[in-house]
Amino acid sequence: MLPRLSTLLGVCVLAAPAFAADEVPAKLAPYFKPPAELAKDFGTYRSPLKFDDGTGVKNASDWDKRRAELLKYWHSQMGEWPKLLDKPKVELGPKEDRDGVTQHKLKIETAPGRVVEDAYLLVPPGKGPFPAVVVVFYEANTGIGKGKSEFRDFAVQLAKRGFVALSLGGDPNTYYPTKAECKIQPLSFHAYEAANCHTALSQMPNVDPKRIGVVGHSYGGKWSMFAGALHDKFACVATSDPGIVFDEKRSNVNYWEPWYLGFDLALKDQRKSGIPNEKNPRTGPYKKMMEDKRDLTELHALIAPRPFLVSGGAEDQPERWKALNHSIAVNKLLGVENRVAMTNRKAHSPDAESNELLYLFFENALKP
């Protein structure tokens, strides 16, 4: 039997970390501002600062109501979450030293009846309490630097910088509880799993529950963005080149696929992979969202006023500021600034420079 970490944990209450405009370090500050030519360009995206009936959001009180309206829409389309776990079961397995960082193999309960064994917990030296980050991807080995791809080892690199890191793997083709009974879109379900991982971290005595963030790359970037938007206890959110808006010109921005937002329980055969067209049309909630002229700008807005970083690559070039300007507007309404940042590189894969800025973002947002 593995030792059960849940016997060692205590429950704490989360509050947002301090994050002031004048605290942004000089190296990071330029990325919190769009290029001058895009600063006032909101594209054709629907403003999140308008209620569904067209009424404008005028103040923070209005925003609370609008935020609730947005959450209601997205959950109603993607499927309502089960109740969050009160005390997720966590079991520590074998451990090893990673240059001073203690790495544990992990089993973690992420949903009722579901225990994920593809996970690791990395703990920096010292007593804490430490800030923490949930790192999500196809499989957990990549996050700890034992995968096939370079510069995607977010968990081990953050742990070396003083963060507790939970590296979690997950197959995008996860239909909970079964494919025949699935009523939650897979991408939303994974966000629910991340929310339960947040709870597990918040109950660890060496973690500061007020300072827990989430990050992922590509598919993991989609996962982290949805998790941060739909679970407001994440103190900050970073996403690496997921395609931050619906874009049917880019095949990798594939939210339309059944394993993201296009699953339709009424269909015997799900749509084939690929950009929607007449022979292979949109399906599921994605189809309805496009008909309703909704976009992921609404999820970006749900992250406000928490810090949000887009580590942009091939799928998220500077033109994505047109979408992020809407999130900046929400933060401005709430009386804060320097909450939305984007870095850019040409390639989809992260590199040393983009990662250094990503780690600096977490240090600035989560460390005291």
C-alpha positions in Angstrom: 0.0 0.0 0.0 1.2 3.5 -0.8 1.2 6.0 2.1 -2.0 8.1 1.9 -1.2 11.7 1.8 -4.8 12.7 2.6 -4.2 11.7 6.2 -1.6 14.4 6.5 -3.6 17.2 4.9 -5.5 20.2 6.3 -8.1 22.3 4.6 -7.4 26.0 3.9 -9.4 28.8 2.2 -8.1 30.4 -1.0 -7.9 34.1 -1.7 -6.4 36.0 -4.6 -2.7 36.9 -4.4 -1.5 40.4 -4.3 -0.6 41.6 -7.8 -0.1 45.3 -8.4 0.7 47.1 -11.6 4.0 48.5 -10.3 5.2 45.1 -9.3 5.7 43.8 -12.9 9.4 43.4 -13.5 11.0 45.3 -16.3 11.8 42.2 -18.3 8.1 41.1 -18.2 6.4 44.5 -18.5 6.5 44.9 -22.3 4.4 41.8 -22.8 1.5 43.2 -20.9 0.8 45.8 -23.7 -0.4 45.0 -27.2 1.5 46.6 -30.1 0.4 50.1 -30.7 -1.3 49.2 -34.0 -3.5 46.7 -32.2 -4.1 48.5 -28.9 -7.6 49.6 -29.8 -8.5 46.8 -32.2 -11.1 44.4 -30.8 -11.6 42.5 -34.0 -15.1 41.1 -34.7 -15.4 39.3 -31.3 -18.5 39.8 -29.3 -17.8 42.0 -26.2 -18.0 40.1 -22.9 -19.0 43.5 -21.4 -22.5 43.1 -22.8 -25.2 41.0 -21.3 -27.0 38.5 -23.5 -29.8 41.0 -24.0 -27.4 43.6 -25.3 -27.3 45.7 -22.1 -23.9 47.1 -21.3 -21.9 46.1 -18.2 -21.2 49.4 -16.4 -19.5 48.5 -13.1 -18.1 45.7 -11.0 -21.5 44.8 -9.6 -22.8 44.4 -13.2 -19.8 42.3 -14.0 -20.6 39.8 -11.2 -23.9 39.3 -12.8 -22.5 39.1 -16.3 -19.8 36.6 -15.1 -22.6 34.4 -13.7 -24.4 34.6 -17.0 -21.3 33.6 -18.9 -20.6 30.6 -16.6 -24.2 29.5 -17.0 -24.0 29.5 -20.8 -20.7 27.7 -21.0 -21.6 25.0 -18.5 -25.1 24.5 -20.0 -23.5 24.0 -23.4 -20.6 21.8 -22.3 -22.4 19.9 -19.6 -22.7 20.7 -15.9 -19.8 19.6 -13.7 -20.3 17.0 -11.0 -19.9 18.4 -7.5 -16.2 19.2 -6.8 -14.5 16.6 -4.5 -14.3 17.8 -0.9 -11.1 15.9 -0.2 -9.5 14.2 -3.2 -7.7 11.1 -2.4 -3.9 11.4 -2.9 -1.4 8.6 -2.6 2.3 9.1 -2.8 4.4 6.4 -4.5 8.2 6.0 -5.0 10.3 9.1 -4.7 13.6 10.3 -6.3 15.8 13.3 -5.9 15.9 15.6 -8.9 18.8 18.0 -8.1 17.3 18.8 -4.7 13.7 18.6 -5.8 11.8 15.6 -4.3 9.7 13.9 -7.0 6.9 11.5 -6.0 5.0 9.2 -8.3 1.4 10.0 -7.6 -2.1 8.6 -7.6 -4.8 11.2 -7.4 -8.6 11.1 -7.4 -9.8 13.6 -10.1 -13.5 12.8 -10.3 -16.0 10.5 -8.6 -14.9 6.9 -9.4 -11.7 8.0 -11.3 -8.2 7.8 -10.0 -5.4 9.0 -12.3 -2.0 7.2 -11.9 -0.3 9.2 -14.6 0.8 11.9 -12.2 3.8 13.2 -10.3 4.2 15.6 -7.3 7.4 17.6 -7.2 8.4 19.4 -4.0 11.2 22.0 -3.6 13.6 21.8 -0.6 12.4 23.6 2.5 9.3 23.7 4.7 7.1 26.1 2.7 4.4 27.0 2.5 5.2 27.1 -1.2 3.3 28.5 -4.2 2.1 25.6 -6.5 1.2 25.0 -10.1 -0.8 22.3 -11.8 0.9 21.3 -15.1 -1.3 19.4 -17.6 -0.4 17.6 -20.8 -1.1 14.3 -22.7 1.1 12.5 -20.2 2.8 13.5 -17.0 6.4 12.4 -18.0 6.7 15.5 -20.3 6.1 17.9 -17.4 8.9 16.3 -15.4 11.4 16.4 -18.2 11.2 12.7 -19.1 9.1 13.0 -22.3 10.2 13.2 -25.9 10.0 17.0 -26.3 12.4 19.6 -25.1 11.2 22.8 -23.2 7.9 21.2 -22.1 9.2 20.3 -18.7 7.3 23.0 -16.9 6.8 21.0 -13.7 10.4 20.2 -12.9 11.6 23.7 -13.9 9.0 25.4 -11.7 9.9 23.0 -8.8 13.5 24.1 -9.1 12.3 27.7 -8.8 10.5 27.0 -5.5 7.1 25.8 -6.6 5.3 22.6 -5.6 4.3 21.2 -9.0 1.7 18.6 -9.8 2.3 17.1 -13.3 -0.9 15.5 -14.6 -1.4 13.5 -17.8 -4.8 13.0 -19.5 -6.0 11.5 -22.8 -8.1 14.1 -24.6 -10.4 11.2 -25.7 -11.8 10.9 -22.1 -15.6 10.6 -22.0 -16.8 10.6 -18.4 -18.2 8.4 -17.0 -18.4 6.4 -20.3 -18.7 7.4 -23.9 -22.2 6.0 -24.0 -23.2 8.1 -21.1 -21.0 11.1 -21.5 -22.8 14.4 -20.9 -19.7 16.6 -20.3 -17.5 17.7 -23.2 -14.0 16.2 -22.7 -12.3 19.5 -22.5 -14.6 20.7 -19.8 -14.2 17.4 -17.9 -10.5 17.8 -17.9 -10.9 21.3 -16.5 -13.0 19.7 -13.8 -10.2 17.3 -13.1 -7.7 20.2 -12.8 -10.1 21.9 -10.4 -10.0 18.9 -8.1 -6.2 18.8 -8.4 -6.3 22.4 -7.2 -8.3 21.3 -4.1 -5.8 18.5 -3.5 -2.8 20.9 -3.6 -4.7 23.5 -1.4 -5.0 20.8 1.3 -1.3 20.0 1.5 0.4 21.6 4.5 3.4 22.7 2.5 1.3 24.6 -0.1 -0.1 28.1 0.2 -3.7 27.6 -1.0 -3.9 31.3 -2.0 -1.0 30.8 -4.6 -1.9 28.0 -7.0 -1.7 28.4 -10.7 -2.2 26.2 -13.8 -0.3 25.8 -17.0 -0.1 23.6 -20.1 1.2 23.5 -23.7 -0.8 22.9 -26.9 -3.6 20.5 -25.9 -2.5 21.1 -22.3 -2.8 24.8 -23.1 -6.4 24.4 -24.0 -6.9 22.4 -20.8 -5.2 25.0 -18.5 -7.1 27.9 -20.1 -10.5 26.2 -19.6 -9.5 25.1 -16.0 -8.5 28.6 -15.1 -11.6 30.2 -16.6 -14.1 27.7 -15.1 -12.4 27.4 -11.6 -11.8 30.8 -10.1 -9.7 29.5 -7.2 -6.7 29.3 -9.6 -4.7 32.4 -8.7 -3.2 32.8 -12.2 -3.4 31.1 -15.5 -0.8 30.4 -18.3 -1.4 28.7 -21.6 1.2 27.9 -24.3 0.0 28.1 -27.9 -3.4 26.4 -27.7 -5.1 28.6 -30.2 -6.9 31.0 -27.8 -9.9 31.6 -30.0 -11.9 29.6 -32.4 -10.2 29.7 -35.8 -11.2 27.4 -38.6 -8.3 28.6 -40.7 -5.9 26.8 -38.4 -6.2 23.0 -38.3 -4.4 22.8 -34.9 -7.0 25.1 -33.3 -9.3 22.2 -33.3 -11.9 22.8 -30.7 -14.5 21.4 -33.1 -13.2 17.8 -32.6 -15.3 15.4 -30.6 -12.5 15.0 -28.0 -12.7 18.8 -27.2 -16.1 20.5 -27.8 -17.6 18.6 -30.7 -18.9 15.5 -29.1 -22.5 14.7 -29.8 -24.1 11.9 -27.8 -27.0 11.7 -30.3 -24.6 10.7 -33.1 -23.8 7.1 -33.7 -20.7 8.0 -35.5 -18.8 11.1 -34.4 -17.5 13.6 -37.0 -14.2 12.8 -38.8 -11.1 14.7 -37.8 -10.4 17.9 -39.7 -11.6 21.5 -40.2 -15.4 21.6 -40.6 -16.8 21.7 -44.1 -20.1 20.7 -45.8 -19.2 17.0 -45.9 -17.8 17.0 -42.4 -19.8 19.7 -40.5 -19.6 21.1 -37.0 -21.2 19.0 -34.3 -22.0 19.2 -30.6 -21.7 22.3 -28.4 -19.1 23.7 -30.8 -21.7 24.0 -33.5 -24.1 25.8 -31.2 -21.4 28.1 -29.9 -20.6 29.1 -33.5 -24.2 29.6 -34.3 -24.6 31.8 -31.2 -21.4 33.8 -32.2 -19.6 32.9 -29.0 -15.9 32.7 -28.7 -13.2 32.0 -26.2 -12.9 35.7 -25.4 -15.6 35.0 -22.9 -13.4 32.5 -21.1 -10.5 34.9 -21.1 -12.9 37.4 -19.4 -13.8 34.8 -16.8 -10.1 34.7 -15.7 -10.2 38.5 -14.8 -8.9 40.0 -12.6 -6.4 37.1 -12.1 -3.1 37.3 -14.1 -3.3 35.5 -17.5 -0.4 34.8 -19.8 -0.5 33.5 -23.3 2.8 32.1 -24.4 2.1 32.4 -28.0 3.6 30.4 -30.9 2.5 29.3 -34.3 -1.2 29.3 -33.4 -1.2 32.5 -31.3 0.6 35.2 -33.1 0.4 39.0 -32.2 -3.0 39.4 -33.9 -4.5 37.5 -31.0 -4.3 40.8 -29.1 -7.6 41.6 -30.8 -9.2 39.0 -28.6 -7.1 39.7 -25.5 -8.1 43.4 -25.7 -11.6 42.3 -24.5 -10.0 40.8 -21.4 -8.0 44.0 -20.8 -11.3 45.9 -21.0 -12.8 43.7 -18.3 -9.8 44.2 -16.1 -10.0 48.0 -16.6 -13.6 48.0 -15.6 -12.6 46.2 -12.4 -10.0 48.8 -11.7 -6.8 46.8 -12.4 -4.2 46.6 -15.1 -1.2 44.5 -16.1 -3.3 41.3 -15.8 -3.1 40.1 -19.4 0.1 39.3 -21.1 1.3 37.6 -24.3 4.7 36.6 -25.5 5.3 35.4 -29.1 7.6 33.0 -30.9 7.4 31.6 -34.5 7.3 27.9 -33.6 4.5 26.0 -31.9 7.0 24.4 -29.4 8.2 26.5 -26.5 11.8 27.6 -26.4 14.3 28.7 -23.7 13.3 32.4 -24.1 9.5 31.8 -24.0 9.8 29.5 -21.0 12.0 31.9 -19.1 9.2 34.5 -19.4 6.6 32.0 -18.5 8.5 31.1 -15.3 9.0 34.8 -14.5 5.3 35.3 -14.9 4.6 32.6 -12.3 7.2 34.0 -9.9 5.7 37.5 -10.2 2.1 36.3 -9.8 2.5 33.8 -7.1 5.5 34.5 -5.0 5.2 37.1 -2.2 
